[in-house]
Structures are given as structure tokens and as C-alpha cells.
């Protein structure tokens, strides 16, 4: 009976190792993707906002939306590290 218990605990530990999540892209690639996304979001938002609000306010809205992409990225990164200790 002890052999069965030992084998079942080995199977459980192997299953837990398989369930660990590996990152599917590196942190460097993620930062590059977020940089491109935030610049694109800032430009697109500014292009849409400038005719309606003027140059200064339109550019500020674009910068705000571009910065919010970074806030979301680092906030989720912090939350993930906090929950997966």
C-alpha cells in the first residue's frame, strides 16, 4: 500500500509541475510591444482629438492615453507578481 501512495504523490507533484505557467514572451519583448502600442494609441487619440479640441488639449489627451497603457501594463505585472508568490 505504501508504494501506491508514494506513486500517487509522485504523479501529483508531476502534475503540479506541469501546471506552472511559463511566460510565452520575454519581458523585453513585452516592453517593446507595449511601447509600440502606447505610441500608436497616443498618436491615434491625438489625431482624433485635435480637430475637436485644439492642438494642446488634443495632444495632452493623446499623451494621457499613451501613458495609461503603461499604467495598465505595470499594474497587471505588479498584481501578477503579488498573487503568484
C-alpha positions as CSV (number, residue, x, y, z in Angstrom):
1,X,0.0,0.0,0.0
2,X,2.8,2.4,0.7
3,X,4.1,2.0,-2.9
4,X,0.7,3.1,-4.2
5,X,0.6,6.1,-2.0
6,X,4.2,7.0,-3.0
7,X,3.4,6.6,-6.7
8,X,0.2,8.7,-6.4
9,X,2.1,11.5,-4.6
10,X,4.8,11.5,-7.4
11,X,2.1,11.8,-10.0
12,X,0.5,14.7,-8.1
13,X,3.9,16.5,-7.9
14,X,4.5,15.9,-11.7
15,X,1.0,17.3,-12.4
16,X,1.7,20.4,-10.3
17,X,5.0,21.0,-12.2
18,X,3.1,20.8,-15.5
19,X,0.5,23.3,-14.3
20,X,3.1,26.0,-13.6
21,X,2.8,28.7,-16.2
22,X,5.8,29.7,-18.2
23,X,5.9,33.1,-19.8
24,X,5.1,32.9,-23.5
25,X,7.1,36.0,-24.4
26,X,10.1,37.6,-22.7
27,X,9.8,40.8,-20.6
28,X,12.0,42.6,-23.2
29,X,9.6,41.6,-26.0
30,X,6.6,42.7,-23.8
31,X,8.1,46.1,-23.2
32,X,8.8,46.6,-26.9
33,X,5.2,45.6,-27.7
34,X,3.8,48.0,-25.1
35,X,6.0,50.8,-26.3
36,X,4.7,50.4,-29.9
37,X,1.1,50.1,-28.7
38,X,1.3,53.2,-26.4
39,X,2.9,55.3,-29.1
40,X,0.2,54.2,-31.6
41,X,-2.6,54.8,-29.1
42,X,-1.2,58.3,-28.3
43,X,-0.9,59.2,-32.0
44,X,-4.4,57.9,-32.9
45,X,-6.0,59.6,-30.0
46,X,-4.3,62.9,-30.7
47,X,-5.3,62.7,-34.4
48,X,-8.9,62.2,-33.4
49,X,-8.9,64.8,-30.6
50,X,-7.0,67.7,-32.2
51,X,-9.8,68.8,-34.7
52,X,-12.4,68.7,-31.9
53,X,-10.5,70.3,-29.0
54,X,-7.5,72.1,-30.4
55,X,-3.8,71.2,-30.6
56,X,-2.8,71.5,-26.9
57,X,-5.7,69.6,-25.4
58,X,-5.7,67.0,-28.2
59,X,-2.0,66.2,-27.7
60,X,-2.5,66.1,-23.9
61,X,-5.3,63.6,-24.3
62,X,-3.1,61.5,-26.6
63,X,-0.3,61.5,-24.1
64,X,-2.7,60.6,-21.3
65,X,-4.0,57.5,-23.3
66,X,-0.4,56.5,-24.2
67,X,0.6,56.7,-20.5
68,X,-2.4,54.7,-19.4
69,X,-1.2,51.8,-21.5
70,X,2.0,51.8,-19.4
71,X,0.0,52.1,-16.1
72,X,-2.2,49.1,-17.1
73,X,0.9,47.1,-18.1
74,X,2.9,47.7,-14.9
75,X,-0.2,47.4,-12.7
76,X,-1.0,44.0,-14.1
77,X,2.6,43.0,-13.8
78,X,2.6,44.0,-10.1
79,X,-0.6,42.3,-9.4
80,X,0.6,39.1,-11.1
81,X,3.8,39.1,-9.0
82,X,1.8,39.8,-5.8
83,X,-0.7,36.9,-6.4
84,X,1.9,34.3,-7.6
85,X,4.4,34.5,-4.8
